Amino acid sequence: MSSLNNYLGSEQCQSCHEKQFQAWQGSHHDMAMRHAKPDAVLADFNNAELEFNSKQNSFFKKDEQYWVNIEGPDGQFHDYQIKYTFGYQPLQQYMVEFDDGRVQLIPFAWDSRAKADGGQRWFHLYPQFTQKHQEFFWTNTGQNWNYMCAYCHSTNVKKNFDLKSNRG
């Protein structure tokens, strides 16, 4: 058995915990956080658009990468590469990674339910937090994975977040 400091990956568990490993595979926990690749991304990134606050946001692909064009903290729209998915059903969120090490959840999520149930659409998760001075504005600490989410939603994570400098 390895300690958290010597984490070897989920595949290493299989030989001793076959039944649990099989039950875990494909579960919500297995799908909870993944690299943004075709087998993990559920949302429409085929030049999809979402109007919010009379501003157009777009979701698109460049080669095999997923991108979003949304308003940044400077009030201007920028392209941000989606690096990770978060969640699976009934919604999936998406994360970008900044040069300073911060991993931020974008303010939009994909409703992964069936279209007949009102799903298969983009929506704003926190429409009340759209001002850059608010803690839950998407580039602030309230939506920072390193600071708010990592410890509980990952195994063997090193948060690398310094609250004083607001950097990952």
N, C-alpha and C positions, 0 to 999 in steps of 0.2 A: 504494500500500500504506500503511495507517495504522499508526502505532505504538500500543502499548498505551494511551498517554495520550490517544489520539484514537480510541478504539474506537467503531465505528459500528454494530455489531450484525451478526449472522450473515447477514442478507439482503444486505448489501453485498458479501459474498464471492462471491455467485452469479455475477455478470457475468464475473468473471475466472477463476473456478474452478467452472464448471458441473458437471463430472463429480464432483468431490469433494463439492460441495454436495448433489447428488442422492444420493450414497452416504451422506452424513451424515444427511439428513432421515429421521426415523423410527428412527434408530439408537439404541442405548443412550446414546451421548454426547448426542444431541439431546434425549432424554427424561430425562437425568440430573437436572436441577434445573429445576423449573417452578413457576409460581405455582399455588396450590391452586384450580383451576377444574375444572369438570366434565370437560373433555377431558384433564386430567392426573391426576386422582385415581382410583386403581384400587380403593381399599379400600371396605368397607361402612361408610358413615356414616349408615345408616338406623336410628338408635337401636340400634346394635349394642353389645353388652356383652362384657367380658372380665373374668373373675374372676382376680385375681392376689394371692397372699398373703392370701387370705380377704377381699379388698377388691374392690368392683365398680368397674370403669372403664367409661366409656361414650363412644361416638363418635356424633356427631349433626350435623345441619345446622340452621342458622338462615338462612332464605332461601337465598342462593347461597353462603353461607360454611360452612366445615367446622370443627367444634369437637370438643374432647376434654375430658372431665371426669376428671382424674387428681389424684393426691396431689402437692402442691407441697412446697417445702422447709420449710414451716411445719408439715407433718404433716396439713394440712387439704386437702380436695378442692376444686379450683377448675376453672372453665371456662377453657380456653385456645383461642384461635382458631388454626387451622392456616393458616399463610401460604404454605408452600412444600412441594413434594414433593421427594424425593431418591431417585433410583434408579427402577428400572422392573421388571426381571426378574432374579432370581426373587423379589425382595422390593422393597417400597417403604417408605421411611421418611418421616416427616412432621416439619415444623419449625414452631415458634411463635416469635414475635418479642416481646420484652419492651420495656417503655417506655424502658429504658436503652440500647437498641440491640442487645442480645444476641439472637442467633438460636440457639435450642436445639433439638436433636433430642429428640423425646419418646422414652420408653423402649420404646414398642411399635412394631412394624412389621407390615405386611400381607404375607402370603405370597401372591404374585401368580400362583403356579403354578395349574394346573387343579385343581379339586376332586378329581378321580380320582388326582392325584399327591400329595394331602395338602395342597394349597393352599386359597386362598380363605378365609383365617382370620387373625385377629389373634394375635400372640404377643409375649412380652417378649424383647427382644434381649439384655439383660444382667441376668438374674435374680439374679446374684451382687452387683450394685451397686444396692442399694435403700436404703442409709442415706445421709442427706444429707451426712455427713462424707467420703464416698468420692468420689474424683476423677471417676469415671464415673457418679455419680448424675446424673440427666438435666438438672438445672439448674446443674451445675458445669462447670468448664473442659473436662473430658474429653468432653463432649457439646455443646460450644460451637462452632457453625459458624464464627463469626468467627475464633476462635483456632485450632481444630484442622483445619478442613476447607477453608475458603475458598480459600486460596492454590493448592492443587492441583486443586480441583474447579470452578474458575470462571475466566473470562477477564476481565481488566481489573478485578479486584476491589480494593476498598479495604477492608481488614479493619477499620479503625477500632476495634481492640480494644486496650485498655490493661491489661496484665497486673497492674500494681500496684493499680489500682482495680477490677479484674475487671469492667470495663464496656466495652461496644461503642462 
